[in-house]
Amino acid sequence: MVKFGRHLQFYLECDELKSGASKPYIVPYKDIRGAIGESQESFQQLWLESLKAVSDDYTQRLRLLWQQIFSDLFRFSGQDQNLLRGLPHEDAVQLYLSTMSEKRSRDLLAN
């Protein structure tokens, strides 16, 4: 069995070194685990709060990713914006990769 907690701890410690970047929500598994013996209500409340926080964080990050992709395409692709609106996501990614530099494409996913 893999000790996933160590991976999370390493990630959290390395993430503290980043400045200015928005930090992803990490589910506090140890805190939730500590509530298991207390009561089902407290465990369930902690779990649902974490589920909502991580779902909101994921949705926000995904929305920002697509905003950045389409913003860059509108600005740098040289194509008519009306042609780009409503472009399926798969096509937008292909166009993004063919339009943007490799560094910009990597940086998009790193943020």
Secondary structure, DSSP 8 states (H G I E B T S, - for coil): ---HHHHHHHHHHHHTT--SS-------HHHHHHTTTT-HHHHHHHHHHHHHHHHHHHHHHHHHHHHHHHHHHHHHS-S-HHHHTT--HHHHHHHHHHHS-HHHHHHHHH-
